[in-house]
Amino acid sequence: MEKLIDSTNGEYSRVFDYHLELIRSKPGSTVAVTLDPDEHENNVFERMYVCLDG
């Protein structure tokens, strides 16, 4: 179990890079990233909303 958990560390560390790339490559799109409000010490990814412009 420890090996499985260690393999997911940093899995979401690039979520803001994905956000910026979506905005850059598809102008007019809406992208929102939400972090877990209960985690004050670390930025913990909670959800991501994407609506691509037509």
PyMOL Python script that loads the backbone (N, CA, C, O; Angstrom):
from pymol import cmd

cmd.read_pdbstr("""\
ATOM      1  N   MET A   1       0.825  -1.181   0.000  1.00  0.00           N
ATOM      2  CA  MET A   1       0.000   0.000   0.000  1.00  0.00           C
ATOM      3  C   MET A   1       0.877   1.255   0.000  1.00  0.00           C
ATOM      4  O   MET A   1       0.577   2.237  -0.680  1.00  0.00           O
ATOM      5  N   GLU A   2       1.952   1.205   0.766  1.00  0.00           N
ATOM      6  CA  GLU A   2       2.863   2.360   0.835  1.00  0.00           C
ATOM      7  C   GLU A   2       3.467   2.666  -0.541  1.00  0.00           C
ATOM      8  O   GLU A   2       3.603   3.830  -0.919  1.00  0.00           O
ATOM      9  N   LYS A   3       3.825   1.623  -1.280  1.00  0.00           N
ATOM     10  CA  LYS A   3       4.379   1.814  -2.618  1.00  0.00           C
ATOM     11  C   LYS A   3       3.352   2.465  -3.541  1.00  0.00           C
ATOM     12  O   LYS A   3       3.705   3.329  -4.343  1.00  0.00           O
ATOM     13  N   LEU A   4       2.106   2.065  -3.439  1.00  0.00           N
ATOM     14  CA  LEU A   4       1.036   2.637  -4.244  1.00  0.00           C
ATOM     15  C   LEU A   4       0.836   4.113  -3.912  1.00  0.00           C
ATOM     16  O   LEU A   4       0.705   4.939  -4.815  1.00  0.00           O
ATOM     17  N   ILE A   5       0.812   4.446  -2.643  1.00  0.00           N
ATOM     18  CA  ILE A   5       0.634   5.836  -2.220  1.00  0.00           C
ATOM     19  C   ILE A   5       1.821   6.680  -2.650  1.00  0.00           C
ATOM     20  O   ILE A   5       1.632   7.805  -3.112  1.00  0.00           O
ATOM     21  N   ASP A   6       3.033   6.174  -2.514  1.00  0.00           N
ATOM     22  CA  ASP A   6       4.228   6.915  -2.937  1.00  0.00           C
ATOM     23  C   ASP A   6       4.221   7.190  -4.437  1.00  0.00           C
ATOM     24  O   ASP A   6       4.729   8.221  -4.878  1.00  0.00           O
ATOM     25  N   SER A   7       3.660   6.293  -5.212  1.00  0.00           N
ATOM     26  CA  SER A   7       3.652   6.479  -6.662  1.00  0.00           C
ATOM     27  C   SER A   7       2.698   7.582  -7.096  1.00  0.00           C
ATOM     28  O   SER A   7       2.821   8.098  -8.207  1.00  0.00           O
ATOM     29  N   THR A   8       1.751   7.954  -6.241  1.00  0.00           N
ATOM     30  CA  THR A   8       0.807   9.014  -6.587  1.00  0.00           C
ATOM     31  C   THR A   8       1.235  10.382  -6.070  1.00  0.00           C
ATOM     32  O   THR A   8       0.590  11.382  -6.386  1.00  0.00           O
ATOM     33  N   ASN A   9       2.299  10.449  -5.290  1.00  0.00           N
ATOM     34  CA  ASN A   9       2.787  11.744  -4.809  1.00  0.00           C
ATOM     35  C   ASN A   9       3.186  12.603  -5.991  1.00  0.00           C
ATOM     36  O   ASN A   9       3.940  12.163  -6.859  1.00  0.00           O
ATOM     37  N   GLY A  10       2.686  13.823  -6.029  1.00  0.00           N
ATOM     38  CA  GLY A  10       3.003  14.713  -7.126  1.00  0.00           C
ATOM     39  C   GLY A  10       2.149  14.510  -8.354  1.00  0.00           C
ATOM     40  O   GLY A  10       2.364  15.159  -9.377  1.00  0.00           O
ATOM     41  N   GLU A  11       1.182  13.615  -8.267  1.00  0.00           N
ATOM     42  CA  GLU A  11       0.334  13.310  -9.422  1.00  0.00           C
ATOM     43  C   GLU A  11      -0.369  14.559  -9.941  1.00  0.00           C
ATOM     44  O   GLU A  11      -0.513  14.743 -11.150  1.00  0.00           O
ATOM     45  N   TYR A  12      -0.799  15.405  -9.028  1.00  0.00           N
ATOM     46  CA  TYR A  12      -1.533  16.610  -9.416  1.00  0.00           C
ATOM     47  C   TYR A  12      -0.678  17.873  -9.334  1.00  0.00           C
ATOM     48  O   TYR A  12      -1.215  18.980  -9.382  1.00  0.00           O
ATOM     49  N   SER A  13       0.616  17.731  -9.215  1.00  0.00           N
ATOM     50  CA  SER A  13       1.481  18.895  -9.054  1.00  0.00           C
ATOM     51  C   SER A  13       1.521  19.775 -10.293  1.00  0.00           C
ATOM     52  O   SER A  13       1.909  20.939 -10.195  1.00  0.00           O
ATOM     53  N   ARG A  14       1.139  19.269 -11.437  1.00  0.00           N
ATOM     54  CA  ARG A  14       1.196  20.039 -12.679  1.00  0.00           C
ATOM     55  C   ARG A  14      -0.168  20.526 -13.139  1.00  0.00           C
ATOM     56  O   ARG A  14      -0.319  20.959 -14.282  1.00  0.00           O
ATOM     57  N   VAL A  15      -1.159  20.459 -12.263  1.00  0.00           N
ATOM     58  CA  VAL A  15      -2.512  20.824 -12.654  1.00  0.00           C
ATOM     59  C   VAL A  15      -2.596  22.282 -13.113  1.00  0.00           C
ATOM     60  O   VAL A  15      -3.381  22.597 -14.008  1.00  0.00           O
ATOM     61  N   PHE A  16      -1.806  23.172 -12.519  1.00  0.00           N
ATOM     62  CA  PHE A  16      -1.831  24.570 -12.937  1.00  0.00           C
ATOM     63  C   PHE A  16      -1.134  24.759 -14.277  1.00  0.00           C
ATOM     64  O   PHE A  16      -1.458  25.685 -15.021  1.00  0.00           O
ATOM     65  N   ASP A  17      -0.178  23.889 -14.590  1.00  0.00           N
ATOM     66  CA  ASP A  17       0.426  23.914 -15.929  1.00  0.00           C
ATOM     67  C   ASP A  17      -0.616  23.525 -16.982  1.00  0.00           C
ATOM     68  O   ASP A  17      -0.671  24.127 -18.054  1.00  0.00           O
ATOM     69  N   TYR A  18      -1.438  22.523 -16.676  1.00  0.00           N
ATOM     70  CA  TYR A  18      -2.501  22.114 -17.588  1.00  0.00           C
ATOM     71  C   TYR A  18      -3.504  23.253 -17.763  1.00  0.00           C
ATOM     72  O   TYR A  18      -3.965  23.523 -18.872  1.00  0.00           O
ATOM     73  N   HIS A  19      -3.834  23.910 -16.662  1.00  0.00           N
ATOM     74  CA  HIS A  19      -4.745  25.052 -16.698  1.00  0.00           C
ATOM     75  C   HIS A  19      -4.223  26.126 -17.651  1.00  0.00           C
ATOM     76  O   HIS A  19      -4.956  26.589 -18.524  1.00  0.00           O
ATOM     77  N   LEU A  20      -2.972  26.520 -17.489  1.00  0.00           N
ATOM     78  CA  LEU A  20      -2.390  27.559 -18.338  1.00  0.00           C
ATOM     79  C   LEU A  20      -2.313  27.126 -19.803  1.00  0.00           C
ATOM     80  O   LEU A  20      -2.542  27.938 -20.699  1.00  0.00           O
ATOM     81  N   GLU A  21      -1.996  25.866 -20.050  1.00  0.00           N
ATOM     82  CA  GLU A  21      -1.897  25.380 -21.423  1.00  0.00           C
ATOM     83  C   GLU A  21      -3.264  25.367 -22.107  1.00  0.00           C
ATOM     84  O   GLU A  21      -3.364  25.696 -23.289  1.00  0.00           O
ATOM     85  N   LEU A  22      -4.301  24.998 -21.389  1.00  0.00           N
ATOM     86  CA  LEU A  22      -5.643  25.024 -21.964  1.00  0.00           C
ATOM     87  C   LEU A  22      -6.061  26.446 -22.331  1.00  0.00           C
ATOM     88  O   LEU A  22      -6.638  26.669 -23.395  1.00  0.00           O
ATOM     89  N   ILE A  23      -5.776  27.401 -21.460  1.00  0.00           N
ATOM     90  CA  ILE A  23      -6.108  28.801 -21.726  1.00  0.00           C
ATOM     91  C   ILE A  23      -5.292  29.337 -22.908  1.00  0.00           C
ATOM     92  O   ILE A  23      -5.807  30.095 -23.730  1.00  0.00           O
ATOM     93  N   ARG A  24      -4.021  28.940 -22.986  1.00  0.00           N
ATOM     94  CA  ARG A  24      -3.151  29.401 -24.061  1.00  0.00           C
ATOM     95  C   ARG A  24      -3.578  28.816 -25.408  1.00  0.00           C
ATOM     96  O   ARG A  24      -3.653  29.531 -26.408  1.00  0.00           O
ATOM     97  N   SER A  25      -3.855  27.522 -25.425  1.00  0.00           N
ATOM     98  CA  SER A  25      -4.107  26.847 -26.691  1.00  0.00           C
ATOM     99  C   SER A  25      -5.555  26.990 -27.180  1.00  0.00           C
ATOM    100  O   SER A  25      -5.827  26.796 -28.364  1.00  0.00           O
ATOM    101  N   LYS A  26      -6.457  27.317 -26.301  1.00  0.00           N
ATOM    102  CA  LYS A  26      -7.870  27.447 -26.675  1.00  0.00           C
ATOM    103  C   LYS A  26      -8.446  28.703 -26.023  1.00  0.00           C
ATOM    104  O   LYS A  26      -9.214  28.610 -25.065  1.00  0.00           O
ATOM    105  N   PRO A  27      -8.071  29.895 -26.545  1.00  0.00           N
ATOM    106  CA  PRO A  27      -8.558  31.154 -25.958  1.00  0.00           C
ATOM    107  C   PRO A  27     -10.094  31.192 -25.929  1.00  0.00           C
ATOM    108  O   PRO A  27     -10.754  30.686 -26.836  1.00  0.00           O
ATOM    109  N   GLY A  28     -10.635  31.787 -24.897  1.00  0.00           N
ATOM    110  CA  GLY A  28     -12.082  31.851 -24.730  1.00  0.00           C
ATOM    111  C   GLY A  28     -12.634  30.723 -23.880  1.00  0.00           C
ATOM    112  O   GLY A  28     -13.802  30.749 -23.492  1.00  0.00           O
ATOM    113  N   SER A  29     -11.804  29.733 -23.588  1.00  0.00           N
ATOM    114  CA  SER A  29     -12.228  28.617 -22.746  1.00  0.00           C
ATOM    115  C   SER A  29     -12.242  29.052 -21.282  1.00  0.00           C
ATOM    116  O   SER A  29     -11.588  30.021 -20.898  1.00  0.00           O
ATOM    117  N   THR A  30     -12.997  28.319 -20.483  1.00  0.00           N
ATOM    118  CA  THR A  30     -13.049  28.564 -19.047  1.00  0.00           C
ATOM    119  C   THR A  30     -12.433  27.377 -18.335  1.00  0.00           C
ATOM    120  O   THR A  30     -12.827  26.233 -18.563  1.00  0.00           O
ATOM    121  N   VAL A  31     -11.461  27.652 -17.468  1.00  0.00           N
ATOM    122  CA  VAL A  31     -10.819  26.596 -16.685  1.00  0.00           C
ATOM    123  C   VAL A  31     -10.723  27.089 -15.247  1.00  0.00           C
ATOM    124  O   VAL A  31     -10.239  28.192 -14.995  1.00  0.00           O
ATOM    125  N   ALA A  32     -11.181  26.277 -14.314  1.00  0.00           N
ATOM    126  CA  ALA A  32     -11.112  26.626 -12.894  1.00  0.00           C
ATOM    127  C   ALA A  32     -10.535  25.452 -12.122  1.00  0.00           C
ATOM    128  O   ALA A  32     -10.948  24.308 -12.311  1.00  0.00           O
ATOM    129  N   VAL A  33      -9.579  25.743 -11.252  1.00  0.00           N
ATOM    130  CA  VAL A  33      -8.962  24.726 -10.400  1.00  0.00           C
ATOM    131  C   VAL A  33      -9.299  25.073  -8.954  1.00  0.00           C
ATOM    132  O   VAL A  33      -9.145  26.218  -8.530  1.00  0.00           O
ATOM    133  N   THR A  34      -9.755  24.085  -8.208  1.00  0.00           N
ATOM    134  CA  THR A  34     -10.099  24.290  -6.804  1.00  0.00           C
ATOM    135  C   THR A  34      -9.177  23.445  -5.935  1.00  0.00           C
ATOM    136  O   THR A  34      -8.948  22.265  -6.200  1.00  0.00           O
ATOM    137  N   LEU A  35      -8.656  24.081  -4.891  1.00  0.00           N
ATOM    138  CA  LEU A  35      -7.833  23.381  -3.918  1.00  0.00           C
ATOM    139  C   LEU A  35      -8.674  23.067  -2.688  1.00  0.00           C
ATOM    140  O   LEU A  35      -9.670  23.741  -2.426  1.00  0.00           O
ATOM    141  N   ASP A  36      -8.283  22.057  -1.941  1.00  0.00           N
ATOM    142  CA  ASP A  36      -9.003  21.634  -0.743  1.00  0.00           C
ATOM    143  C   ASP A  36      -8.903  22.728   0.320  1.00  0.00           C
ATOM    144  O   ASP A  36      -7.800  23.027   0.777  1.00  0.00           O
ATOM    145  N   PRO A  37     -10.028  23.335   0.729  1.00  0.00           N
ATOM    146  CA  PRO A  37      -9.975  24.413   1.715  1.00  0.00           C
ATOM    147  C   PRO A  37      -9.611  23.942   3.123  1.00  0.00           C
ATOM    148  O   PRO A  37      -9.243  24.758   3.968  1.00  0.00           O
ATOM    149  N   ASP A  38      -9.709  22.642   3.385  1.00  0.00           N
ATOM    150  CA  ASP A  38      -9.364  22.115   4.709  1.00  0.00           C
ATOM    151  C   ASP A  38      -7.869  21.902   4.880  1.00  0.00           C
ATOM    152  O   ASP A  38      -7.397  21.721   6.002  1.00  0.00           O
ATOM    153  N   GLU A  39      -7.115  21.920   3.784  1.00  0.00           N
ATOM    154  CA  GLU A  39      -5.666  21.730   3.826  1.00  0.00           C
ATOM    155  C   GLU A  39      -4.990  23.095   3.770  1.00  0.00           C
ATOM    156  O   GLU A  39      -4.842  23.676   2.695  1.00  0.00           O
ATOM    157  N   HIS A  40      -4.584  23.598   4.919  1.00  0.00           N
ATOM    158  CA  HIS A  40      -3.990  24.931   4.984  1.00  0.00           C
ATOM    159  C   HIS A  40      -2.479  24.915   4.761  1.00  0.00           C
ATOM    160  O   HIS A  40      -1.916  25.895   4.273  1.00  0.00           O
ATOM    161  N   GLU A  41      -1.830  23.828   5.111  1.00  0.00           N
ATOM    162  CA  GLU A  41      -0.371  23.758   5.004  1.00  0.00           C
ATOM    163  C   GLU A  41       0.090  23.385   3.598  1.00  0.00           C
ATOM    164  O   GLU A  41       1.137  23.847   3.145  1.00  0.00           O
ATOM    165  N   ASN A  42      -0.669  22.569   2.920  1.00  0.00           N
ATOM    166  CA  ASN A  42      -0.300  22.102   1.583  1.00  0.00           C
ATOM    167  C   ASN A  42      -1.394  22.460   0.596  1.00  0.00           C
ATOM    168  O   ASN A  42      -2.570  22.517   0.955  1.00  0.00           O
ATOM    169  N   ASN A  43      -1.010  22.699  -0.638  1.00  0.00           N
ATOM    170  CA  ASN A  43      -2.003  22.882  -1.696  1.00  0.00           C
ATOM    171  C   ASN A  43      -2.419  21.496  -2.178  1.00  0.00           C
ATOM    172  O   ASN A  43      -1.637  20.788  -2.813  1.00  0.00           O
ATOM    173  N   VAL A  44      -3.659  21.115  -1.872  1.00  0.00           N
ATOM    174  CA  VAL A  44      -4.165  19.798  -2.230  1.00  0.00           C
ATOM    175  C   VAL A  44      -5.267  19.981  -3.272  1.00  0.00           C
ATOM    176  O   VAL A  44      -6.278  20.635  -3.014  1.00  0.00           O
ATOM    177  N   PHE A  45      -5.061  19.401  -4.441  1.00  0.00           N
ATOM    178  CA  PHE A  45      -6.024  19.475  -5.529  1.00  0.00           C
ATOM    179  C   PHE A  45      -7.353  18.874  -5.109  1.00  0.00           C
ATOM    180  O   PHE A  45      -7.403  17.794  -4.519  1.00  0.00           O
ATOM    181  N   GLU A  46      -8.441  19.595  -5.423  1.00  0.00           N
ATOM    182  CA  GLU A  46      -9.764  19.068  -5.123  1.00  0.00           C
ATOM    183  C   GLU A  46     -10.543  18.770  -6.416  1.00  0.00           C
ATOM    184  O   GLU A  46     -11.075  17.672  -6.579  1.00  0.00           O
ATOM    185  N   ARG A  47     -10.609  19.754  -7.339  1.00  0.00           N
ATOM    186  CA  ARG A  47     -11.339  19.516  -8.584  1.00  0.00           C
ATOM    187  C   ARG A  47     -10.898  20.498  -9.654  1.00  0.00           C
ATOM    188  O   ARG A  47     -10.250  21.507  -9.377  1.00  0.00           O
ATOM    189  N   MET A  48     -11.270  20.171 -10.887  1.00  0.00           N
ATOM    190  CA  MET A  48     -10.943  21.020 -12.028  1.00  0.00           C
ATOM    191  C   MET A  48     -12.155  21.052 -12.957  1.00  0.00           C
ATOM    192  O   MET A  48     -12.740  20.017 -13.277  1.00  0.00           O
ATOM    193  N   TYR A  49     -12.514  22.251 -13.378  1.00  0.00           N
ATOM    194  CA  TYR A  49     -13.637  22.449 -14.287  1.00  0.00           C
ATOM    195  C   TYR A  49     -13.078  22.986 -15.607  1.00  0.00           C
ATOM    196  O   TYR A  49     -12.272  23.916 -15.606  1.00  0.00           O
ATOM    197  N   VAL A  50     -13.505  22.403 -16.729  1.00  0.00           N
ATOM    198  CA  VAL A  50     -13.040  22.835 -18.042  1.00  0.00           C
ATOM    199  C   VAL A  50     -14.240  22.967 -18.964  1.00  0.00           C
ATOM    200  O   VAL A  50     -15.043  22.042 -19.088  1.00  0.00           O
ATOM    201  N   CYS A  51     -14.359  24.134 -19.618  1.00  0.00           N
ATOM    202  CA  CYS A  51     -15.366  24.353 -20.637  1.00  0.00           C
ATOM    203  C   CYS A  51     -14.633  24.946 -21.838  1.00  0.00           C
ATOM    204  O   CYS A  51     -14.241  26.113 -21.812  1.00  0.00           O
ATOM    205  N   LEU A  52     -14.447  24.156 -22.879  1.00  0.00           N
ATOM    206  CA  LEU A  52     -13.686  24.600 -24.061  1.00  0.00           C
ATOM    207  C   LEU A  52     -14.553  25.453 -24.961  1.00  0.00           C
ATOM    208  O   LEU A  52     -15.726  25.155 -25.183  1.00  0.00           O
ATOM    209  N   ASP A  53     -13.954  26.534 -25.484  1.00  0.00           N
ATOM    210  CA  ASP A  53     -14.640  27.414 -26.422  1.00  0.00           C
ATOM    211  C   ASP A  53     -14.781  26.680 -27.754  1.00  0.00           C
ATOM    212  O   ASP A  53     -13.904  25.911 -28.147  1.00  0.00           O
ATOM    213  N   GLY A  54     -15.881  26.927 -28.433  1.00  0.00           N
ATOM    214  CA  GLY A  54     -16.193  26.243 -29.687  1.00  0.00           C
ATOM    215  C   GLY A  54     -15.326  26.534 -30.837  1.00  0.00           C
ATOM    216  O   GLY A  54     -15.537  25.990 -31.922  1.00  0.00           O
TER     217      GLY A  54
END
""", "prot")
cmd.dss("prot")
cmd.show_as("cartoon", "prot")
cmd.util.cbc("prot")
cmd.orient("prot")
